[in-house]
Amino acid sequence: MVRHVFVGGKGGVGKTTIAAAHAYNCAGDGLETLLVSTDPAHSVGDLFDQSFGDEPRSVEGVDGLSAMEIDPDEEVSRHLQEIRGKLSEQVSAAMVNEVDSQIEMAHGTPGAYEAALFDRFVTVMRDAEGYDRIVFDTSPTGGTLRLLSLPDHLEGWIDRLATKRRRSIDRYERAAIGDREPRRVLEGDPILAHLEDRKEFFEFAGDTLREDAAFVLVFNPDSLSIRETERTIDRLEEQDLTVHGLVANRLTPEPEPHEEGRGARYLRDRVETERKRLETARERLSPPILGTVESRVAEIRGDRLADVASDLDLGIERDDRR
């Protein structure tokens, strides 16, 4: 059984609702489930009328379901502070100020946000014991793709850094003469050990994402959303990541046959247009459409989530294809 489910898609298509509905169904099927969100708007808390934080907390009224909301800005700060601490232990006192300066600059650099969230996602995957299913409400498409591409890029980079570190230590030891002892030796070198730990961390991430994860993409029945979904599928395939299936969200409900008037005509025309777009999606997109969810008049919160969940069956609960 797949343990990790990533629900992604273009920003604003309703990923949080679909992720929460799937998590709700998993818990209802007897799976101990954790829902993880990085939405700074705390939408998961709004869905369940409950506050969540950086650590898992049981969802009130839903047996077997817990949730956590990771604040992206706080996670970036925590991540960079952790790097500062480790580097400060491994460089000379004269370099500490330079390390602090570089860390401050890193706050606004491209990739810092994705790197910090990636670290936290992988830590949750590795350390969240006791859960049968972990559902990630991921960030919008672009950020998610950059996040998922990190393992391949960083594994090779770490290998090259470790090789250079070994050469540096070897040359230092060769230069040591007389009673002078080298400051560090190859065995137990903290920097080399840290690089090896990071390599194992990213290897675990890559293996888990490819062998023990299912990716579900959410789209709305409009041309822009379908094109964006198509591009996302292609980019995920470039990372050797297969999309399990798609969910068409926010479909227009069809009016009753007896309803007439301008509003009813508008709705019927819109429904027909969306049907054609769904047919286009089925023809152009290789993953199957596993669920279609209609728009609700009222905001989806509390008990209304169960109504959405009843429309959604992703089939992952019984999926043993991996």
C-alpha contacts under 8 A as a table, 3 or more apart, distances in Angstrom:
res1	aa1	res2	aa2	distance
1	M	316	I	7.88
1	M	317	E	7.11
1	M	318	R	6.98
1	M	319	D	6.01
1	M	320	D	5.02
1	M	322	R	7.52
2	V	5	V	7.56
2	V	133	R	7.55
2	V	212	D	5.23
2	V	213	A	5.78
2	V	214	A	6.77
2	V	316	I	7.14
2	V	317	E	7.80
2	V	319	D	6.94
2	V	320	D	6.93
2	V	322	R	7.25
3	R	132	D	5.97
3	R	133	R	4.63
3	R	134	I	6.16
3	R	212	D	6.06
3	R	213	A	6.35
4	H	125	M	7.63
4	H	133	R	5.83
4	H	134	I	4.90
4	H	135	V	5.98
4	H	136	F	7.61
4	H	212	D	6.34
4	H	213	A	4.57
4	H	214	A	6.33
5	V	133	R	7.46
5	V	134	I	6.26
5	V	135	V	4.77
5	V	136	F	6.13
5	V	213	A	5.59
5	V	214	A	4.82
5	V	215	F	5.93
5	V	216	V	7.35
6	F	135	V	6.01
6	F	136	F	4.82
6	F	137	D	6.44
6	F	138	T	6.56
6	F	213	A	7.31
6	F	214	A	6.25
6	F	215	F	4.87
6	F	216	V	6.13
7	V	15	K	6.24
7	V	18	I	7.54
7	V	19	A	5.87
7	V	135	V	7.41
7	V	136	F	6.13
7	V	137	D	5.39
7	V	138	T	6.07
7	V	215	F	6.13
7	V	216	V	4.87
7	V	217	L	5.82
7	V	218	V	7.14
8	G	15	K	6.18
8	G	137	D	6.86
8	G	138	T	5.54
8	G	139	S	7.05
8	G	140	P	6.77
8	G	141	T	6.47
8	G	144	T	7.63
8	G	215	F	7.37
8	G	216	V	6.23
8	G	217	L	4.86
8	G	218	V	6.19
9	G	13	V	6.93
9	G	15	K	6.80
9	G	140	P	6.03
9	G	141	T	5.19
9	G	217	L	5.13
9	G	218	V	5.15
9	G	219	F	6.42
9	G	229	T	6.70
9	G	232	T	7.74
10	K	13	V	6.07
10	K	140	P	5.36
10	K	141	T	5.17
10	K	218	V	7.62
10	K	219	F	7.12
10	K	225	S	6.88
10	K	228	E	6.85
10	K	229	T	7.36
11	G	14	G	7.86
11	G	139	S	7.69
11	G	140	P	4.73
11	G	141	T	6.91
12	G	15	K	7.44
13	V	218	V	6.49
13	V	219	F	5.74
13	V	220	N	5.90
13	V	249	N	7.04
13	V	250	R	7.97
14	G	17	T	5.50
14	G	18	I	6.46
14	G	218	V	7.16
14	G	249	N	6.95
14	G	250	R	7.97
15	K	18	I	5.21
15	K	19	A	5.94
15	K	137	D	6.43
15	K	138	T	7.73
15	K	218	V	6.17
16	T	19	A	5.11
16	T	20	A	6.00
16	T	37	S	7.76
16	T	43	S	7.00
16	T	44	V	6.81
16	T	137	D	5.64
17	T	20	A	5.17
17	T	21	A	6.03
17	T	44	V	8.00
17	T	47	L	7.64
17	T	300	I	7.85
17	T	305	L	7.72
18	I	21	A	5.02
18	I	22	H	6.11
18	I	218	V	7.74
18	I	309	A	7.92
19	A	22	H	5.20
19	A	23	A	6.16
19	A	35	L	7.62
19	A	135	V	6.60
19	A	136	F	7.05
19	A	137	D	5.67
20	A	23	A	5.02
20	A	24	Y	6.03
20	A	35	L	6.90
20	A	44	V	7.32
20	A	137	D	7.95
20	A	305	L	7.85
21	A	24	Y	4.96
21	A	25	N	6.27
21	A	305	L	6.29
21	A	306	A	7.07
21	A	308	V	6.45
21	A	309	A	4.58
21	A	312	L	7.35
22	H	25	N	5.07
22	H	26	C	6.18
22	H	135	V	7.90
22	H	309	A	6.54
22	H	312	L	7.10
22	H	313	D	7.64
22	H	314	L	7.53
23	A	26	C	5.03
23	A	27	A	6.28
23	A	33	T	6.39
23	A	34	L	7.28
23	A	35	L	6.32
23	A	65	L	7.24
23	A	135	V	6.32
24	Y	27	A	5.30
24	Y	28	G	6.24
24	Y	62	V	7.59
24	Y	65	L	6.94
24	Y	306	A	7.46
24	Y	309	A	6.89
25	N	28	G	4.89
25	N	29	D	6.19
25	N	309	A	6.33
26	C	29	D	5.05
26	C	30	G	6.64
26	C	31	L	5.44
26	C	32	E	7.63
26	C	33	T	6.55
26	C	133	R	7.42
26	C	317	E	6.94
27	A	30	G	5.21
27	A	31	L	4.92
27	A	32	E	5.88
27	A	33	T	5.73
27	A	62	V	7.56
27	A	63	D	6.72
27	A	64	G	5.08
27	A	65	L	5.56
28	G	31	L	7.23
28	G	63	D	7.64
28	G	64	G	7.64
29	D	317	E	7.97
30	G	64	G	7.08
31	L	64	G	6.73
31	L	131	Y	7.56
31	L	132	D	5.53
31	L	133	R	6.54
32	E	64	G	4.78
32	E	65	L	6.26
32	E	130	G	7.30
32	E	131	Y	4.98
32	E	132	D	5.16
32	E	133	R	6.45
33	T	64	G	6.05
33	T	65	L	4.93
33	T	66	S	6.23
33	T	131	Y	5.53
33	T	132	D	6.00
33	T	133	R	4.82
33	T	134	I	5.77
33	T	135	V	7.48
34	L	56	P	7.34
34	L	65	L	5.97
34	L	66	S	4.80
34	L	67	A	5.39
34	L	68	M	7.67
34	L	131	Y	6.57
34	L	133	R	6.42
34	L	134	I	4.77
34	L	135	V	6.16
35	L	65	L	7.57
35	L	66	S	6.23
35	L	67	A	4.51
35	L	68	M	6.39
35	L	134	I	5.99
35	L	135	V	4.82
35	L	136	F	6.05
35	L	137	D	7.37
36	V	67	A	5.88
36	V	68	M	5.15
36	V	69	E	6.05
36	V	70	I	7.45
36	V	134	I	7.29
36	V	135	V	6.07
36	V	136	F	4.81
36	V	137	D	6.01
37	S	44	V	7.06
37	S	67	A	7.94
37	S	68	M	6.40
37	S	69	E	4.82
37	S	70	I	6.08
37	S	136	F	6.10
37	S	137	D	4.86
37	S	138	T	6.59
38	T	69	E	5.76
38	T	70	I	4.86
38	T	71	D	6.00
38	T	72	P	6.21
38	T	137	D	6.94
38	T	138	T	6.59
38	T	139	S	6.60
39	D	42	H	5.61
39	D	43	S	6.57
39	D	69	E	7.20
39	D	70	I	7.48
39	D	71	D	7.25
39	D	72	P	7.76
39	D	137	D	7.90
39	D	138	T	7.97
39	D	139	S	7.03
40	P	43	S	7.92
40	P	70	I	7.86
40	P	71	D	5.79
40	P	72	P	6.69
42	H	45	G	5.49
42	H	46	D	6.69
42	H	69	E	6.79
43	S	46	D	4.93
43	S	47	L	6.21
44	V	47	L	5.06
44	V	48	F	6.48
44	V	52	F	7.94
44	V	67	A	7.95
44	V	69	E	7.46
45	G	48	F	5.40
45	G	49	D	5.65
45	G	50	Q	4.89
45	G	51	S	5.03
45	G	52	F	6.00
46	D	49	D	4.93
46	D	50	Q	6.61
46	D	51	S	7.86
46	D	301	R	6.56
47	L	50	Q	7.85
47	L	300	I	6.46
47	L	301	R	4.29
47	L	302	G	5.77
47	L	305	L	7.28
48	F	59	V	7.35
48	F	60	E	7.94
48	F	301	R	6.00
48	F	302	G	4.86
49	D	301	R	6.89
49	D	302	G	6.18
50	Q	59	V	7.67
50	Q	60	E	7.78
52	F	55	E	7.80
52	F	56	P	7.64
52	F	57	R	6.58
52	F	67	A	6.75
52	F	68	M	5.44
52	F	69	E	5.79
53	G	56	P	7.26
53	G	57	R	7.70
53	G	68	M	5.44
53	G	69	E	5.12
53	G	70	I	6.73
54	D	68	M	5.77
54	D	69	E	5.64
54	D	70	I	5.25
54	D	71	D	7.39
55	E	68	M	5.61
55	E	69	E	7.68
56	P	66	S	5.90
56	P	67	A	5.25
56	P	68	M	4.73
57	R	66	S	5.18
57	R	67	A	5.49
57	R	68	M	6.38
58	S	64	G	7.77
58	S	65	L	6.04
58	S	66	S	4.11
58	S	67	A	6.44
59	V	62	V	5.72
59	V	63	D	7.54
59	V	65	L	5.71
59	V	66	S	5.14
59	V	67	A	6.55
60	E	63	D	7.79
62	V	65	L	5.87
70	I	75	E	7.14
71	D	74	E	5.41
71	D	75	E	6.04
72	P	75	E	5.00
72	P	76	V	6.21
72	P	113	Y	7.12
72	P	117	L	6.82
73	D	76	V	5.22
73	D	77	S	6.39
73	D	113	Y	7.77
74	E	77	S	5.13
74	E	78	R	6.08
75	E	78	R	5.03
75	E	79	H	5.92
75	E	116	A	6.20
75	E	117	L	6.81
75	E	120	R	7.87
76	V	79	H	5.06
76	V	80	L	6.17
76	V	107	H	7.34
76	V	112	A	6.86
76	V	113	Y	5.88
76	V	116	A	5.25
76	V	117	L	7.40
77	S	80	L	5.29
77	S	81	Q	6.07
77	S	107	H	7.52
78	R	81	Q	5.10
78	R	82	E	6.16
79	H	82	E	5.19
79	H	83	I	6.42
79	H	116	A	5.69
80	L	83	I	4.98
80	L	84	R	6.12
80	L	103	I	6.47
80	L	106	A	7.88
80	L	107	H	7.61
81	Q	84	R	4.94
81	Q	85	G	6.21
82	E	85	G	5.16
82	E	86	K	6.35
83	I	86	K	5.24
83	I	87	L	6.09
84	R	87	L	5.27
84	R	88	S	5.97
84	R	99	V	6.87
84	R	100	D	6.75
84	R	103	I	6.74
85	G	88	S	5.23
85	G	89	E	6.50
86	K	89	E	5.37
86	K	90	Q	6.67
87	L	90	Q	5.12
87	L	91	V	6.21
87	L	99	V	7.26
88	S	91	V	5.63
88	S	92	S	7.70
88	S	93	A	7.85
88	S	96	V	5.73
88	S	99	V	7.27
90	Q	190	P	7.44
90	Q	191	I	7.20
91	V	95	M	6.14
91	V	96	V	6.91
92	S	95	M	5.38
92	S	96	V	6.80
93	A	96	V	5.36
94	A	97	N	6.94
94	A	98	E	7.92
95	M	98	E	5.19
95	M	99	V	6.19
96	V	99	V	5.00
96	V	100	D	6.25
97	N	100	D	5.04
97	N	101	S	6.20
98	E	101	S	5.01
98	E	102	Q	6.22
99	V	102	Q	5.18
99	V	103	I	6.13
100	D	103	I	5.11
100	D	104	E	6.23
101	S	104	E	5.24
101	S	105	M	6.39
102	Q	105	M	5.09
102	Q	106	A	6.19
103	I	106	A	4.97
103	I	107	H	6.81
104	E	107	H	5.64
105	M	108	G	6.26
105	M	109	T	6.97
106	A	109	T	5.04
106	A	112	A	6.68
107	H	112	A	6.54
108	G	112	A	7.21
109	T	112	A	5.90
110	P	113	Y	7.36
111	G	114	E	5.20
111	G	115	A	5.90
111	G	146	R	7.91
112	A	115	A	5.15
112	A	116	A	6.13
113	Y	116	A	5.41
113	Y	117	L	6.32
114	E	117	L	5.20
114	E	118	F	5.86
114	E	143	G	6.49
114	E	144	T	7.76
114	E	146	R	6.87
114	E	147	L	5.23
115	A	118	F	5.06
115	A	119	D	6.20
115	A	147	L	6.67
115	A	150	L	7.78
116	A	119	D	5.26
116	A	120	R	6.45
117	L	120	R	5.06
117	L	121	F	6.06
117	L	147	L	7.75
118	F	121	F	5.06
118	F	122	V	6.14
118	F	147	L	5.83
118	F	148	L	7.73
119	D	122	V	5.31
119	D	123	T	6.10
120	R	123	T	4.97
120	R	124	V	6.17
121	F	124	V	5.17
121	F	125	M	6.27
122	V	125	M	4.94
122	V	126	R	6.09
122	V	201	F	7.98
122	V	205	A	6.06
123	T	126	R	5.08
123	T	127	D	5.80
123	T	128	A	7.89
124	V	127	D	5.26
124	V	128	A	5.25
125	M	128	A	5.98
125	M	134	I	7.63
126	R	129	E	7.81
128	A	131	Y	6.59
131	Y	134	I	6.77
138	T	144	T	6.62
139	S	143	G	6.15
139	S	144	T	5.70
140	P	143	G	5.84
140	P	144	T	6.19
141	T	144	T	5.15
141	T	145	L	6.16
141	T	232	T	7.10
142	G	145	L	5.34
142	G	146	R	6.43
143	G	146	R	5.22
143	G	147	L	6.07
144	T	147	L	4.96
144	T	148	L	6.11
145	L	148	L	5.11
145	L	149	S	6.18
145	L	232	T	7.93
145	L	235	R	7.40
145	L	236	L	7.23
146	R	149	S	5.23
146	R	150	L	6.68
147	L	150	L	5.70
148	L	151	P	7.04
148	L	239	Q	7.84
149	S	152	D	6.22
149	S	153	H	6.84
149	S	239	Q	6.65
150	L	153	H	5.27
150	L	154	L	5.86
151	P	154	L	5.33
151	P	155	E	5.87
151	P	202	F	5.13
151	P	203	E	6.80
151	P	205	A	6.71
151	P	206	G	5.67
152	D	155	E	5.57
152	D	156	G	6.88
152	D	206	G	7.42
153	H	156	G	6.01
153	H	157	W	6.49
154	L	157	W	4.84
154	L	158	I	5.92
154	L	199	K	7.74
154	L	202	F	7.34
155	E	158	I	5.30
155	E	159	D	6.35
155	E	199	K	5.67
155	E	202	F	6.45
155	E	203	E	7.04
156	G	159	D	5.08
156	G	160	R	6.39
157	W	160	R	5.24
157	W	161	L	6.30
158	I	161	L	4.99
158	I	162	A	6.04
158	I	195	L	6.22
158	I	196	E	7.75
158	I	198	R	7.61
158	I	199	K	6.26
159	D	162	A	5.19
159	D	163	T	6.26
159	D	199	K	7.61
160	R	163	T	5.14
160	R	164	K	6.33
161	L	164	K	5.17
161	L	165	R	6.11
161	L	195	L	7.66
162	A	165	R	4.98
162	A	166	R	6.21
162	A	192	L	6.06
162	A	195	L	6.40
162	A	196	E	7.56
163	T	166	R	5.22
163	T	167	R	6.38
164	K	167	R	5.10
164	K	168	S	6.13
165	R	168	S	5.02
165	R	169	I	6.22
165	R	192	L	6.69
166	R	169	I	5.22
166	R	170	D	6.11
166	R	186	L	6.87
166	R	192	L	7.68
167	R	170	D	5.06
167	R	171	R	6.16
168	S	171	R	5.28
168	S	172	Y	6.21
169	I	172	Y	5.05
169	I	173	E	6.18
169	I	184	R	7.34
169	I	185	V	6.69
169	I	186	L	6.31
170	D	173	E	5.21
170	D	174	R	6.19
170	D	186	L	7.56
171	R	174	R	5.03
171	R	175	A	6.21
172	Y	175	A	5.15
172	Y	176	A	6.46
172	Y	182	P	6.88
173	E	176	A	5.18
173	E	182	P	5.79
173	E	185	V	7.51
174	R	177	I	7.91
176	A	180	R	6.01
176	A	181	E	6.56
176	A	182	P	6.19
177	I	180	R	5.78
177	I	181	E	7.91
182	P	185	V	6.64
184	R	189	D	6.15
185	V	188	G	6.81
185	V	189	D	5.98
186	L	189	D	5.40
186	L	192	L	7.92
188	G	192	L	7.86
188	G	193	A	6.82
189	D	192	L	5.46
189	D	193	A	6.09
190	P	193	A	5.00
190	P	194	H	6.04
191	I	194	H	5.06
191	I	195	L	6.26
192	L	195	L	5.08
192	L	196	E	6.25
193	A	196	E	5.13
193	A	197	D	6.18
194	H	197	D	5.01
194	H	198	R	6.20
195	L	198	R	5.09
195	L	199	K	6.17
196	E	199	K	5.02
196	E	200	E	6.29
197	D	200	E	5.21
197	D	201	F	6.14
198	R	201	F	4.85
198	R	202	F	6.26
199	K	202	F	5.30
199	K	203	E	6.08
200	E	203	E	5.00
200	E	204	F	6.07
201	F	204	F	5.26
201	F	205	A	6.34
202	F	205	A	4.80
202	F	206	G	6.12
203	E	206	G	5.17
203	E	207	D	6.12
204	F	207	D	5.23
204	F	208	T	5.97
205	A	208	T	5.22
205	A	209	L	6.07
206	G	209	L	5.30
206	G	210	R	6.28
207	D	210	R	5.33
207	D	211	E	5.82
207	D	212	D	7.70
208	T	211	E	5.22
208	T	212	D	4.99
208	T	213	A	6.49
209	L	212	D	5.93
209	L	213	A	5.11
209	L	214	A	7.96
209	L	241	L	7.40
210	R	213	A	6.30
210	R	240	D	7.09
210	R	241	L	5.87
210	R	242	T	7.92
211	E	322	R	6.51
212	D	322	R	7.13
214	A	242	T	7.56
214	A	243	V	6.77
214	A	244	H	5.66
214	A	316	I	7.81
215	F	241	L	7.95
215	F	242	T	6.92
215	F	243	V	4.85
215	F	244	H	5.40
215	F	245	G	7.18
216	V	243	V	6.01
216	V	244	H	5.74
216	V	245	G	5.23
216	V	246	L	5.58
216	V	247	V	7.34
217	L	229	T	7.17
217	L	243	V	7.40
217	L	245	G	6.68
217	L	246	L	4.91
217	L	247	V	6.32
218	V	229	T	7.93
218	V	246	L	5.82
218	V	247	V	4.78
218	V	248	A	6.03
218	V	249	N	6.66
219	F	225	S	5.66
219	F	226	I	6.49
219	F	229	T	6.77
219	F	246	L	7.48
219	F	247	V	6.33
219	F	248	A	5.19
219	F	249	N	6.03
220	N	225	S	5.80
220	N	226	I	7.30
220	N	248	A	5.58
220	N	249	N	5.20
220	N	250	R	6.14
220	N	251	L	7.28
221	P	225	S	7.03
221	P	226	I	7.16
221	P	248	A	6.61
221	P	249	N	7.34
221	P	250	R	7.52
221	P	251	L	6.64
221	P	274	E	5.54
221	P	277	R	6.06
221	P	278	L	6.51
222	D	225	S	5.53
222	D	226	I	6.35
222	D	274	E	7.24
222	D	277	R	6.70
223	S	226	I	5.15
223	S	227	R	6.17
223	S	277	R	7.09
224	L	227	R	5.23
224	L	228	E	6.17
225	S	228	E	5.10
225	S	229	T	6.11
226	I	229	T	5.03
226	I	230	E	6.22
226	I	281	A	6.50
227	R	230	E	5.06
227	R	231	R	6.36
228	E	231	R	5.15
228	E	232	T	6.20
229	T	232	T	4.97
229	T	233	I	6.22
230	E	233	I	5.22
230	E	234	D	6.44
230	E	284	R	7.73
230	E	285	L	6.22
231	R	234	D	5.17
231	R	235	R	6.25
232	T	235	R	5.10
232	T	236	L	6.09
233	I	236	L	5.20
233	I	237	E	6.17
233	I	242	T	7.89
233	I	243	V	6.71
234	D	237	E	5.14
234	D	238	E	6.33
235	R	238	E	5.02
235	R	239	Q	6.71
236	L	239	Q	5.13
236	L	240	D	6.50
236	L	241	L	5.12
236	L	242	T	6.71
236	L	243	V	7.52
237	E	240	D	4.76
237	E	241	L	5.08
237	E	242	T	5.94
238	E	241	L	7.31
243	V	246	L	7.89
243	V	287	P	6.36
244	H	287	P	6.48
244	H	288	P	7.80
245	G	287	P	4.95
245	G	288	P	5.11
245	G	289	I	5.84
245	G	290	L	5.89
245	G	314	L	7.58
246	L	287	P	6.52
246	L	288	P	6.06
246	L	289	I	4.53
246	L	290	L	5.67
246	L	291	G	7.06
247	V	289	I	5.68
247	V	290	L	5.81
247	V	291	G	4.87
247	V	292	T	5.84
247	V	293	V	7.62
248	A	251	L	7.20
248	A	278	L	8.00
248	A	289	I	7.06
248	A	291	G	6.29
248	A	292	T	4.72
248	A	293	V	6.27
249	N	292	T	5.87
249	N	293	V	4.77
249	N	294	E	6.38
249	N	295	S	7.37
250	R	293	V	5.85
250	R	294	E	4.85
250	R	295	S	4.25
250	R	296	R	7.84
251	L	271	V	7.70
251	L	274	E	7.29
251	L	292	T	7.26
251	L	293	V	6.13
251	L	294	E	4.30
251	L	295	S	5.52
252	T	267	L	7.18
252	T	270	R	7.03
252	T	271	V	5.85
252	T	274	E	7.82
252	T	294	E	5.86
252	T	295	S	5.94
253	P	267	L	7.58
253	P	271	V	7.17
253	P	294	E	6.02
253	P	295	S	6.88
254	E	267	L	6.41
254	E	268	R	6.19
254	E	271	V	6.30
255	P	259	E	6.41
255	P	264	A	6.05
255	P	267	L	6.72
255	P	268	R	6.92
256	E	259	E	5.45
259	E	264	A	6.14
260	E	263	G	7.57
260	E	264	A	5.37
260	E	265	R	6.84
261	G	264	A	5.48
261	G	265	R	6.27
262	R	265	R	5.18
262	R	266	Y	6.13
263	G	266	Y	5.10
263	G	267	L	6.25
264	A	267	L	5.09
264	A	268	R	6.19
265	R	268	R	5.15
265	R	269	D	6.19
266	Y	269	D	5.22
266	Y	270	R	6.16
267	L	270	R	5.02
267	L	271	V	6.03
268	R	271	V	5.05
268	R	272	E	6.17
269	D	272	E	5.17
269	D	273	T	6.23
270	R	273	T	5.06
270	R	274	E	6.16
271	V	274	E	5.12
271	V	275	R	6.17
272	E	275	R	5.07
272	E	276	K	6.45
273	T	276	K	5.28
273	T	277	R	6.40
274	E	277	R	4.94
274	E	278	L	6.13
275	R	278	L	5.07
275	R	279	E	6.27
276	K	279	E	5.04
276	K	280	T	6.25
277	R	280	T	4.88
277	R	281	A	6.16
278	L	281	A	4.88
278	L	282	R	6.18
279	E	282	R	5.06
279	E	283	E	6.24
280	T	283	E	5.12
280	T	284	R	6.00
281	A	284	R	5.22
281	A	285	L	5.48
282	R	285	L	5.66
282	R	286	S	7.37
282	R	288	P	7.03
282	R	289	I	7.08
283	E	286	S	7.60
285	L	288	P	7.62
289	I	292	T	7.60
290	L	312	L	7.88
290	L	313	D	6.92
290	L	314	L	5.62
290	L	315	G	7.81
291	G	311	D	7.13
291	G	312	L	5.54
291	G	313	D	6.49
291	G	314	L	6.83
292	T	311	D	7.17
292	T	312	L	7.30
293	V	308	V	6.99
293	V	311	D	6.21
293	V	312	L	7.25
296	R	299	E	7.01
296	R	300	I	7.37
300	I	304	R	5.38
300	I	305	L	5.88
301	R	304	R	5.51
301	R	305	L	5.96
302	G	305	L	5.91
302	G	306	A	7.95
303	D	306	A	5.62
303	D	307	D	7.32
304	R	307	D	5.15
304	R	308	V	6.76
305	L	308	V	5.15
305	L	309	A	6.13
306	A	309	A	4.88
306	A	310	S	6.18
307	D	310	S	5.26
307	D	311	D	7.04
308	V	311	D	5.40
308	V	312	L	6.78
309	A	312	L	5.09
309	A	313	D	7.79
310	S	313	D	7.70
314	L	317	E	7.72
315	G	318	R	5.90
315	G	319	D	6.29
316	I	319	D	4.66
319	D	322	R	7.89
